Amino acid sequence: MQLASQSNAQKWKITKAEYKPFDNGEYTIRSAANTGLTVTENNGNIQLGSYVGNSKQKFKLTYVSDGYYKIIESATGRALDISGGNRANGANLQTYAWNGTDAQLWKFVNVGNGIYYIRSKLGTVIDITSGIIQNGSNIQMYTLNYSSAQKWRLTSTTVKSEKIAEGIYTIQVAANTNYTLDIAGASMVNGGNAQIYSKNNTLAQNFIISSAGDGYYRIVSEKSGKALDVAWGNSVAGVNVWQYTWNGTASQLWKFVDAGNGSYYIQSKLGTVLDIQAGVLRAGSNVQAYTMNKSIAQKWKLNEVKYANI
C-alpha cells in the first residue's frame, strides 16, 4: 500500500450536485401501472382520474433547491400539499396555497425505465389508497414499500406558444376560410355566444389580440369590447365559449400553438382549445372548448384587418 504523499495528484474537491431529473415545465403525473389514469385535482382533493387532458390533470414543476421541487396544479395555481403537514401513513394529499413548507416540497426518486417514486420532504411518498389503481381512487401519503401504487410516470405537456403581432384579426376556420369566428347576433352582453359564421366583414367578426404576458394573449371582440372566455372557467371538454367582461382569469388567456400550414390551435390556459362542436363546418355551428385532438375542427387561421388611415 502506497502511503499518502499529499501531492496535488491526491487532492480532490467535493462539489455538491443538484439532482434535477425534470426541467421546469408542465407535466401530467400518471400511474406507471396504468398510464390512462393520472393524478387529478377534484375540489382541492387529489385522486386518480381517467386522462382527459384538462388543466386539473396538469402540474407545473419548478425546481427549488437540494433536489426538491414545488408542484403547482395548473387550473388553480395551488400547490400539491400534505394535509396538516402530517408525516403519518394515510395522510391525505390535497392542493393548498404555496407556502414553501416541507409538506409542499418533493423529490423524484428514479426507479428506472422512466418510473419514479415521488417523496415528500416529510419522508413519505405519494401512494394510491389501498393499492386500488382505478378511476376515482384517493391518493394519500405512505411509507415507501416499492409497490405499484407508488410508481409514477411524468409526461411533459408544455407547448411552445407562437408569438403573434398585436392587432385586429378575423379568426378563420383553417379548413374553410369562408367561415370565421363570430359573436352571435353581434351581441354586446356578457354571455354572447361564440360561433362560426360566413364572413360578412362586421365588427362582430373582428377580434383585438394583445399580449397578456408569459406567452398568453387576450382575444377581445372589437364590437363589444368583451373578451373571449370559457364559460364558468370550466376545464372539462365540451364547455361553451362566449364573451365576457375582461377579468384576467385563466378562462380568458389564450396561447397560439403551431398547427402547421400557417394555422394555429388556440389553447386556453385551462388546457382546452377552441373547437367547432361536432366538427360541423357550417354557418351557426357552436364553438366550444375541447381537449386538443388536432382535428380540422380545432385549426384556425389569423387574417389581420387593415384599416386605411383617415
Disulfide bonds with the S-S distance in Angstrom:
none
